[in-house]
Amino acid sequence: MTNDIISISSAIQAAADYAGFSAEDIRCTEKHYANGLFEIGFDTDWSRYDCFVDAATGEVLGFNSEPYIDSDTIFAQEGGAAQR
């Protein structure tokens, strides 16, 4: 067994691939390494993702997503947000 680990860019790519995006389509907001795992946090226009990647194999071991709504993005769209 070796102590080789994948690069942080490989971990980001693995997280993006798992979520169905290219690495260029995401905004990486968190990058941490601890206990043999990379934690990669990233945003798209509509969701936030948290992904745990095995640093030895590049395998995604955990993944979570939640809707993300940036009010600046909504109001920048033509017509703004619907009002009640």
Accessible surface in RSA format (square Angstrom, percent):
REM  Atomic radii and reference values for relative SASA: ProtOr
REM  Chains: A
REM  Algorithm: Lee & Richards
REM  Probe-radius: 1.40
REM  Slices: 20
REM RES _ NUM      All-atoms   Total-Side   Main-Chain    Non-polar    All polar
REM                ABS   REL    ABS   REL    ABS   REL    ABS   REL    ABS   REL
RES MET A   1   238.55 123.5 148.36  98.2  90.19 214.7 125.15 106.4 113.40 150.2
RES THR A   2    98.33  69.9  79.75  80.9  18.58  44.3  70.04  94.1  28.30  42.8
RES ASN A   3   147.64 101.8 121.69 117.6  25.95  62.5  38.36  92.3 109.27 105.6
RES ASP A   4   107.89  75.6  96.10  95.6  11.79  27.9  32.51  76.5  75.37  75.2
RES ILE A   5    89.96  51.2  61.83  46.1  28.13  67.8  64.63  46.5  25.33  68.7
RES ILE A   6    40.03  22.8  30.59  22.8   9.44  22.8  38.24  27.5   1.79   4.8
RES SER A   7    59.35  50.2  44.32  59.2  15.03  34.6  50.19 106.9   9.17  12.8
RES ILE A   8    68.49  39.0  64.45  48.0   4.03   9.7  64.45  46.4   4.03  10.9
RES SER A   9    74.31  62.8  67.93  90.7   6.39  14.7  46.95 100.0  27.36  38.3
RES SER A  10    52.13  44.1  43.77  58.4   8.37  19.3  18.00  38.3  34.13  47.8
RES ALA A  11     0.00   0.0   0.00   0.0   0.00   0.0   0.00   0.0   0.00   0.0
RES ILE A  12    28.00  15.9  28.00  20.9   0.00   0.0  28.00  20.2   0.00   0.0
RES GLN A  13    71.74  40.1  71.69  52.4   0.06   0.1  36.57  77.8  35.17  26.7
RES ALA A  14    21.03  19.3  12.83  19.8   8.20  18.6  18.78  26.5   2.25   6.0
RES ALA A  15     0.00   0.0   0.00   0.0   0.00   0.0   0.00   0.0   0.00   0.0
RES ALA A  16     0.00   0.0   0.00   0.0   0.00   0.0   0.00   0.0   0.00   0.0
RES ASP A  17    86.51  60.6  66.90  66.6  19.61  46.4  30.54  71.9  55.97  55.8
RES TYR A  18   128.99  60.2  98.00  55.8  30.99  80.6  61.57  46.3  67.42  83.1
RES ALA A  19    26.28  24.2   0.08   0.1  26.21  59.6   5.95   8.4  20.33  53.9
RES GLY A  20    66.03  81.4   0.00   N/A  66.03  81.4  35.62  97.7  30.41  68.1
RES PHE A  21    59.88  30.0  50.05  31.0   9.83  25.6  55.69  33.8   4.19  12.0
RES SER A  22    45.73  38.6  38.20  51.0   7.54  17.4  37.12  79.0   8.62  12.1
RES ALA A  23    29.74  27.3  18.62  28.7  11.12  25.3  18.90  26.6  10.84  28.7
RES GLU A  24   152.89  87.8 117.09  88.6  35.81  85.3  71.72 138.7  81.18  66.3
RES ASP A  25    88.91  62.3  66.64  66.3  22.27  52.7  18.08  42.6  70.82  70.6
RES ILE A  26    17.50  10.0   1.67   1.2  15.83  38.2   1.82   1.3  15.68  42.6
RES ARG A  27   116.81  49.0 111.26  56.7   5.55  13.2  74.17 101.4  42.63  25.8
RES CYS A  28    45.14  34.1  14.93  16.7  30.21  71.0  14.93  37.8  30.21  32.6
RES THR A  29    81.82  58.2  46.60  47.2  35.22  83.9  46.97  63.1  34.85  52.7
RES GLU A  30    79.37  45.6  74.24  56.2   5.13  12.2  23.89  46.2  55.48  45.3
RES LYS A  31   113.93  55.6  87.96  54.0  25.98  61.8  34.45  31.0  79.48  84.7
RES HIS A  32   100.19  54.8  93.87  65.2   6.33  16.2  68.50  70.6  31.69  36.9
RES TYR A  33   108.35  50.6  79.33  45.1  29.02  75.5  60.23  45.3  48.12  59.3
RES ALA A  34    59.44  54.6  49.26  76.0  10.18  23.2  54.78  77.1   4.66  12.3
RES ASN A  35   151.93 104.8 110.05 106.4  41.88 100.8  40.27  96.9 111.66 107.9
RES GLY A  36    32.39  39.9   0.00   N/A  32.39  39.9  24.15  66.3   8.24  18.5
RES LEU A  37    56.62  31.5  54.70  39.1   1.92   4.8  54.70  38.4   1.92   5.2
RES PHE A  38    11.60   5.8  11.60   7.2   0.00   0.0  11.60   7.0   0.00   0.0
RES GLU A  39    44.71  25.7  43.73  33.1   0.98   2.3   5.01   9.7  39.70  32.4
RES ILE A  40     0.00   0.0   0.00   0.0   0.00   0.0   0.00   0.0   0.00   0.0
RES GLY A  41     3.22   4.0   0.00   N/A   3.22   4.0   3.22   8.8   0.00   0.0
RES PHE A  42     0.84   0.4   0.00   0.0   0.84   2.2   0.00   0.0   0.84   2.4
RES ASP A  43    19.48  13.6  19.48  19.4   0.00   0.0   0.00   0.0  19.48  19.4
RES THR A  44    15.16  10.8  14.23  14.4   0.93   2.2  10.89  14.6   4.27   6.5
RES ASP A  45    81.47  57.1  75.27  74.9   6.20  14.7  10.80  25.4  70.67  70.5
RES TRP A  46   121.12  48.6 117.52  56.9   3.60   8.5  95.89  51.1  25.24  40.9
RES SER A  47    22.55  19.1  22.55  30.1   0.00   0.0   0.22   0.5  22.33  31.3
RES ARG A  48   111.12  46.7 109.37  55.8   1.75   4.2  24.84  33.9  86.29  52.3
RES TYR A  49    31.79  14.8  25.48  14.5   6.31  16.4   9.43   7.1  22.36  27.6
RES ASP A  50    41.99  29.4  41.43  41.2   0.55   1.3  18.61  43.8  23.38  23.3
RES CYS A  51     0.00   0.0   0.00   0.0   0.00   0.0   0.00   0.0   0.00   0.0
RES PHE A  52    69.95  35.0  69.95  43.3   0.00   0.0  69.95  42.4   0.00   0.0
RES VAL A  53     0.00   0.0   0.00   0.0   0.00   0.0   0.00   0.0   0.00   0.0
RES ASP A  54    32.95  23.1  32.95  32.8   0.00   0.0   0.06   0.1  32.89  32.8
RES ALA A  55     0.68   0.6   0.68   1.1   0.00   0.0   0.68   1.0   0.00   0.0
RES ALA A  56    68.01  62.5  45.11  69.6  22.91  52.1  45.11  63.5  22.90  60.7
RES THR A  57    96.05  68.3  60.24  61.1  35.81  85.3  66.88  89.8  29.17  44.1
RES GLY A  58    18.67  23.0   0.00   N/A  18.67  23.0   9.30  25.5   9.37  21.0
RES GLU A  59   104.48  60.0  95.91  72.6   8.57  20.4  35.31  68.3  69.17  56.5
RES VAL A  60    26.39  17.4   7.74   7.0  18.65  44.9   7.74   6.7  18.65  50.6
RES LEU A  61    97.48  54.3  59.43  42.5  38.05  95.7  64.55  45.3  32.93  88.6
RES GLY A  62    24.83  30.6   0.00   N/A  24.83  30.6  24.62  67.6   0.21   0.5
RES PHE A  63    72.38  36.2  35.21  21.8  37.17  96.7  35.66  21.6  36.72 105.1
RES ASN A  64    91.23  62.9  87.71  84.8   3.52   8.5  24.21  58.3  67.03  64.8
RES SER A  65    57.57  48.6  35.60  47.5  21.97  50.6   2.62   5.6  54.94  77.0
RES GLU A  66    93.72  53.8  90.58  68.5   3.14   7.5  27.11  52.4  66.61  54.4
RES PRO A  67   113.91  83.0  95.36  86.9  18.54  67.4  97.00  80.1  16.91 105.1
RES TYR A  68    43.68  20.4  40.42  23.0   3.26   8.5  16.96  12.7  26.72  32.9
RES ILE A  69   112.99  64.3  84.66  63.1  28.33  68.3  84.66  61.0  28.33  76.9
RES ASP A  70    45.48  31.9  40.70  40.5   4.78  11.3   6.24  14.7  39.24  39.1
RES SER A  71    64.50  54.5  60.37  80.6   4.12   9.5  31.60  67.3  32.90  46.1
RES ASP A  72   109.40  76.6 101.84 101.4   7.56  17.9  29.64  69.7  79.76  79.5
RES THR A  73    45.23  32.2  39.72  40.3   5.50  13.1  26.29  35.3  18.94  28.6
RES ILE A  74    42.01  23.9  41.90  31.2   0.11   0.3  41.90  30.2   0.11   0.3
RES PHE A  75   126.35  63.2 106.40  65.9  19.95  51.9 106.80  64.8  19.55  56.0
RES ALA A  76    87.76  80.7  47.81  73.8  39.95  90.9  59.48  83.8  28.28  74.9
RES GLN A  77    86.08  48.1  76.45  55.9   9.63  22.9  36.67  78.1  49.41  37.5
RES GLU A  78   182.09 104.5 143.94 108.9  38.15  90.8  66.14 127.9 115.95  94.7
RES GLY A  79    76.23  94.0   0.00   N/A  76.23  94.0  41.92 115.1  34.30  76.8
RES GLY A  80    31.26  38.5   0.00   N/A  31.26  38.5  10.23  28.1  21.03  47.1
RES ALA A  81    35.29  32.4  22.29  34.4  13.01  29.6  26.88  37.9   8.41  22.3
RES ALA A  82   104.18  95.8  66.41 102.5  37.76  85.9  77.17 108.7  27.01  71.5
RES GLN A  83   164.37  91.9 127.81  93.4  36.56  87.0  43.25  92.1 121.11  91.9
RES ARG A  84   284.76 119.6 207.25 105.6  77.51 184.6 113.77 155.5 170.99 103.6
END  Absolute sums over single chains surface
CHAIN  1 A     5860.9       4455.9       1405.1       2986.9       2874.1
END  Absolute sums over all chains
TOTAL          5860.9       4455.9       1405.1       2986.9       2874.1
